[in-house]
């Protein structure tokens, strides 16, 4: 029961943090609104770039900072407990690897877009 209660509390805390960010995510689709031009293929790539930027900067980075903080906190309060020290190290390693994957995914996306012929600048959106 205690584990279920803590997971509910964590969900509520993350909801309080991320729901306002999701609500302010307007402007992801650059076209098709009343008074705007119809959407084209380049607008699709602009939308994908905006979604990618939103995920990286507003979701992945804050979660990684929280994970790095928790991992460091677990290591500091372990007081010789090898299980808690190991848990802190696992959290730190997972957060660092996750950040490397998220920011390294830019290379993969850039390569795929250039391979299919997209010549615009998607990373500055």
N, C-alpha and C positions, 0 to 999 in steps of 0.2 A: 504494500500500500504506500509506503514511503517513497519508493522509486516512481510510482505512478504520479504521486503528488508533486514530486520535484520535476518530472517531465512536463506536467501541466503548467507549473510555474515558469519553467524555461520557455515554453511555447507562448505564454502570455507576455513575458518580457520581450521576446523577439517580435511578437506581433505589435507591441507598443512602439518598438523601434522602427520596424520596416513597413508597416501599413501606411504611415504618412509619406514615406519615400515612394511607395507604389502609387499613391494617390497623386503625387506631384510629377508623375512620369508622363505627363501629357507632352505632345509634340514628338512622339516616337515615329508617327507616320507623317511624312512631310507633304502629303498631297491628298486630293480627293475630298477635302472638306468643302462645305458650301462656299462658293466664290473662288475656289482654287482650281487649277488645272487637273485633268485626269491623271492618274498614276501611270508611270511608265516603268520600264525595266530599271533604269538608273535610280528611280525613287525607291525601288525594292531594296537595292543595295545600300542606299542611304538609311533606310529603316533598319536593316540588319546591323549596320554599323552603330546606330543609336542604341539598339537593344543590347549589343555587345558592350558598349561603353557603360550603359546603365548597370548591367550585371557586374562588370568588373569594378566600377568605382563606388557603387551604392550598395552592393550586396556582398561580393566576395571579399573586398578589402576590409570592411568593418568586421565581418565574421572572422577573418584571419587575425585581426588585431585582438579580438576577444579571445580567440584560441591561444594566441601567443601569450597573452596576459594570464590566462588560466594555467597554461603549462608552466610558466615561470613561477606563478603563485604556488602551484603544487610542489614544485621543486624546492621552493624556499621553506614551505611549512612541513616538509617531509620529516625533518628532525631525525634522520637516520633510518627512517622506514623505507626499505628498498622498494616496496610495492608502490608507494606514493611517488617516490623518485622516478621509478620506471614509467608510471602513468604520465607524469609531467613531461618526461623525455619523449614519449610516444605522441603526446599532444603537440609538442613543439615541432617534432619532425613532420607530423602530418600537416601542420599549418604551413611550414616552410615549403614542403613539397606541393601543397595545394596552391600556394601563391606562385610558385615557379610554373606550375601547369597553366594557371589562369593567365599569367602574363606571357608565357611562352606560346599560348594558343594564338596570339597575334601573328606569329610567324607562319603558322599553319593556315590561318584564314587569309593572310596576305598572299601566300603562295597559291592557294586555290583560286582566289579572285583573279590573280594575274594569269593563271593557267587557262581560265575560261574567257579571258579577254577583257576584263574590267579595267579601264584605264583611269578612272577617277581616283580621288584621294578619299578613301573611306576612313582612314585613321584619324583625321582631323575633325570629324563630326562630333 
